């Protein structure tokens, strides 16, 4: 998440934008998306937008530097439940610290500040976050989504939200070099976020790890497995399970040390013909967080994120 200095900088910027937008007409207004030649998804709302408190359970943007947001937002979400559902799938990316302004960029769209006119992120902000975070997303088999194509956003000389970190990762801890599926917080909430973003989940041992064409190949032992979430897996998949860490041949993954003596909670996605690793946790009976998460998996109802990465 953003450090305090980044939040303060964003708040100062947005307070300045409030002064600018006060010069606009104060009559009853309708809600318009950014109307540029490149932005073809503009949408008109006859209903006057609301100004609402950002809910505490909207983890992506709670504490972003301001407390109230416009609804509908700038991604055409018209209800708070829709915002919460779609924003939730981005929380794991925020935890990867791929760019210092990831939260600023995403929250400017998911939870825009309450102003008379919508203020979009600058194109350079979008490009900086995209270039830093796309490799992490691709490790999970996700492309940069169409709804966030950067040429949709205004150039920096227009009224827009610029980068807060000056192009450097000064607002937070530098990005980890650990393989993304291996760099996970051992907290129940974080584990369940990965669980919901995964097609399947298993508790089992790993037989062997190999390098293959720049990827890391995990060959899972077929005995003593426990299915926590079947998802897209078929029965024949369980007989010979092979998962890949995309572009993960050389990045560190401490969980894979001491394979023979460890069991793992493994989560993954099917992307085309491959099963990709989303998250891996060494099984530890002493970890209450991990044990609680596994118990939740039996009956937990995950939100639907079907539109997020299209």
C-alpha positions in Angstrom: 0.0 0.0 0.0 1.1 3.6 -0.4 3.2 5.1 2.3 1.9 8.2 4.1 4.0 10.6 2.1 2.4 9.3 -1.1 -1.1 9.6 0.3 -0.4 13.2 1.4 1.0 14.2 -2.0 -2.1 12.7 -3.7 -4.4 14.5 -1.3 -2.7 17.9 -1.9 -3.0 17.3 -5.7 -6.7 16.5 -5.5 -7.4 19.5 -3.2 -5.8 21.6 -6.0 -8.1 20.0 -8.5 -11.1 20.9 -6.4 -10.1 24.6 -6.7 -9.8 24.3 -10.5 -13.1 22.5 -10.9 -14.9 25.1 -8.8 -14.8 27.4 -11.8 -17.1 25.0 -13.7 -20.8 25.5 -13.8 -22.6 24.7 -10.5 -25.9 23.8 -12.2 -27.3 20.3 -11.9 -24.9 18.2 -13.9 -24.9 14.8 -15.6 -22.0 12.4 -15.5 -19.7 12.1 -18.5 -16.7 10.0 -19.0 -13.5 11.5 -20.5 -14.4 12.6 -24.1 -11.3 12.2 -26.2 -11.0 11.0 -29.7 -9.2 7.9 -28.4 -11.7 7.0 -25.7 -14.5 5.1 -27.4 -16.1 3.7 -24.3 -17.4 7.0 -22.9 -20.8 6.5 -21.2 -23.5 8.9 -20.3 -25.4 8.7 -17.0 -28.6 10.6 -16.7 -28.6 10.0 -13.0 -26.7 12.5 -10.9 -23.7 10.9 -9.3 -23.5 10.2 -5.6 -20.7 11.1 -3.2 -20.1 8.2 -0.8 -17.8 7.1 1.9 -15.1 4.6 0.7 -16.0 1.4 2.7 -13.5 0.0 5.1 -13.7 -3.4 3.4 -12.8 -2.0 0.0 -9.2 -2.9 0.7 -7.8 -1.7 -2.6 -8.6 1.9 -1.9 -9.4 2.3 1.8 -6.7 4.7 3.1 -5.7 5.9 -0.4 -5.5 9.6 0.8 -9.1 10.7 0.6 -12.3 9.3 2.2 -15.2 9.9 -0.3 -15.7 8.7 -3.8 -18.0 9.3 -6.8 -20.5 6.7 -7.9 -20.8 5.7 -10.8 -17.1 5.5 -11.0 -14.8 5.9 -14.0 -15.0 2.2 -14.9 -18.8 2.4 -15.4 -19.6 0.6 -12.1 -22.9 1.9 -10.9 -23.2 0.2 -7.5 -20.9 -0.1 -4.6 -21.3 -3.9 -4.6 -20.0 -3.9 -8.2 -17.0 -1.7 -7.2 -16.1 -3.9 -4.3 -16.5 -7.1 -6.3 -14.2 -5.9 -9.2 -11.7 -4.0 -7.1 -11.1 -7.0 -4.9 -9.3 -8.9 -7.6 -6.6 -6.2 -7.8 -5.6 -6.4 -4.2 -3.1 -9.3 -4.8 -1.4 -7.2 -7.5 -1.0 -4.2 -5.1 0.7 -6.6 -2.6 3.3 -7.4 -5.3 4.7 -3.8 -5.1 5.3 -3.7 -8.9 5.1 0.1 -9.0 4.8 2.8 -6.4 1.7 4.4 -8.0 -0.3 1.2 -8.6 -2.8 2.2 -5.9 -3.0 5.8 -7.1 -3.8 4.7 -10.6 -6.3 2.0 -9.8 -8.2 4.1 -7.2 -8.4 7.1 -9.5 -10.7 4.8 -11.6 -12.4 2.6 -9.0 -13.0 5.2 -6.4 -12.6 8.7 -8.0 -12.6 11.6 -5.7 -15.8 13.7 -5.4 -15.5 16.6 -7.9 -18.0 18.3 -10.2 -16.0 16.9 -13.1 -14.4 13.5 -13.3 -10.5 13.6 -13.2 -8.8 10.7 -15.0 -5.2 9.5 -14.5 -2.7 10.9 -16.9 -1.6 8.6 -19.7 2.0 8.6 -18.4 0.8 7.3 -15.0 -1.0 4.5 -16.8 2.0 3.7 -18.9 4.4 3.6 -15.9 2.1 1.3 -13.9 1.4 -0.9 -16.9 5.1 -1.3 -17.8 6.1 -2.3 -14.3 3.1 -4.5 -13.4 2.5 -6.3 -16.7 5.4 -8.8 -16.1 3.9 -9.7 -12.7 0.4 -10.1 -14.3 1.8 -12.3 -17.1 3.4 -14.6 -14.5 -0.2 -15.5 -13.6 -1.4 -15.7 -17.2 -3.2 -12.3 -17.2 -2.6 -9.7 -19.9 -2.9 -6.0 -19.3 -6.7 -5.6 -19.5 -8.4 -3.8 -22.4 -10.4 -1.6 -20.1 -7.1 0.0 -18.9 -5.5 0.6 -22.3 -3.4 3.7 -21.7 -4.3 5.6 -24.9 -7.8 6.0 -23.5 -6.4 8.5 -20.9 -5.6 12.2 -21.3 -2.1 13.4 -22.1 -0.1 15.1 -19.2 -0.8 18.6 -20.4 -4.5 18.1 -19.8 -6.2 18.1 -16.4 -5.4 14.7 -15.0 -3.7 12.9 -12.2 0.1 12.5 -12.7 2.6 10.1 -11.3 3.2 10.6 -7.5 6.5 8.7 -7.2 8.3 10.7 -9.9 9.0 7.5 -11.9 10.9 6.0 -9.0 9.5 3.5 -6.4 10.0 6.0 -3.6 6.5 5.6 -2.0 7.0 2.1 -0.9 9.3 -0.9 -0.5 11.1 -1.8 -3.8 9.6 -4.5 -5.8 10.6 -8.0 -4.7 12.8 -10.2 -7.0 11.1 -13.3 -5.7 9.0 -15.3 -8.1 5.5 -13.7 -7.8 3.7 -16.9 -6.9 6.2 -17.4 -4.1 6.0 -13.9 -2.6 2.8 -14.1 -0.6 1.8 -12.8 2.8 0.9 -15.6 5.3 -2.3 -14.0 6.4 -5.8 -15.6 6.1 -7.3 -12.7 4.1 -4.4 -12.7 1.6 -4.5 -16.5 1.2 -8.2 -16.3 0.5 -7.7 -13.6 -2.1 -5.3 -15.9 -4.0 -7.8 -18.7 -3.5 -10.6 -16.8 -5.2 -8.3 -15.7 -8.0 -7.3 -19.3 -8.7 -9.1 -22.0 -10.7 -8.1 -24.8 -8.4 -6.4 -25.4 -5.0 -4.7 -28.5 -3.6 -2.8 -29.7 -0.6 0.0 -32.1 -1.6 3.7 -32.8 -2.0 6.0 -31.8 -4.9 8.0 -34.6 -6.4 10.4 -32.6 -8.6 11.2 -29.1 -9.9 12.9 -28.5 -13.2 13.7 -25.6 -15.5 12.1 -25.6 -18.9 12.5 -22.9 -21.6 12.8 -20.1 -19.1 9.9 -21.4 -16.9 10.0 -23.4 -13.7 8.2 -26.7 -13.9 6.7 -28.3 -10.8 5.9 -32.0 -11.0 3.5 -32.9 -8.2 3.4 -36.2 -6.3 0.2 -38.0 -7.1 -0.2 -39.7 -3.7 -1.7 -38.1 -0.5 -3.3 -35.2 -2.3 -6.2 -33.3 -0.9 -8.4 -31.3 -3.3 -9.4 -28.0 -1.8 -11.0 -26.6 -4.9 -11.5 -28.7 -8.1 -12.5 -25.9 -10.4 -11.3 -26.5 -14.0 -9.3 -29.7 -13.1 -10.4 -33.0 -14.5 -9.9 -36.4 -12.9 -7.2 -37.3 -15.4 -5.4 -34.0 -14.5 -5.0 -35.3 -10.9 -3.1 -38.4 -12.1 -0.2 -36.3 -13.5 -0.2 -32.8 -12.2 2.4 -30.4 -13.7 2.4 -26.7 -12.9 4.6 -23.9 -14.3 5.9 -20.6 -12.9 6.1 -18.5 -16.1 9.5 -16.9 -16.6 10.4 -18.3 -13.2 13.5 -20.4 -14.1 15.9 -18.2 -12.2 13.8 -16.1 -9.6 14.1 -17.1 -6.0 11.3 -19.3 -4.4 12.3 -20.3 -0.9 9.2 -22.5 -0.5 10.7 -25.0 -2.9 13.7 -25.7 -0.6 13.5 -29.2 1.0 10.8 -30.7 -1.2 11.0 -34.2 0.3 10.0 -33.1 3.8 7.3 -30.6 3.0 3.7 -30.6 2.0 2.2 -27.5 0.2 -1.0 -25.6 -0.4 -0.9 -25.0 -4.1 -3.2 -22.7 -6.1 -3.2 -22.4 -9.9 -5.0 -21.4 -13.1 -5.4 -23.1 -16.4 -4.2 -20.8 -19.2 -4.6 -22.4 -22.6 -2.9 -25.9 -22.3 -0.8 -25.1 -19.2 -1.5 -25.1 -15.5 0.1 -22.0 -14.0 1.0 -21.5 -10.3 -0.8 -18.6 -8.7 0.4 -19.1 -5.1 2.3 -21.7 -3.0 2.5 -22.0 0.8 4.5 -24.5 2.8 2.2 -26.4 5.1 2.9 -25.5 8.7 0.7 -26.9 11.5 1.8 -24.0 13.7 0.4 -21.4 11.3 -3.1 -20.5 12.5 -3.5 -18.2 9.5 -2.9 -21.0 7.0 -5.0 -23.5 9.0 -7.9 -21.0 9.2 -7.7 -20.3 5.5 -7.8 -24.0 4.6 -10.9 -24.5 6.8 -12.6 -21.5 5.0 -12.0 -23.0 1.6 -14.5 -25.8 2.2 -17.5 -23.4 2.1 -16.2 -19.9 1.1 -18.2 -18.1 -1.6 -15.8 -16.2 -3.8 -16.9 -13.0 -5.6 -17.1 -13.3 -9.4 -14.2 -11.4 -11.2 -15.2 -12.4 -14.7 -14.9 -8.8 -16.2 -11.7 -7.7 -14.6 -9.0 -9.0 -16.9 -10.9 -8.9 -20.2 
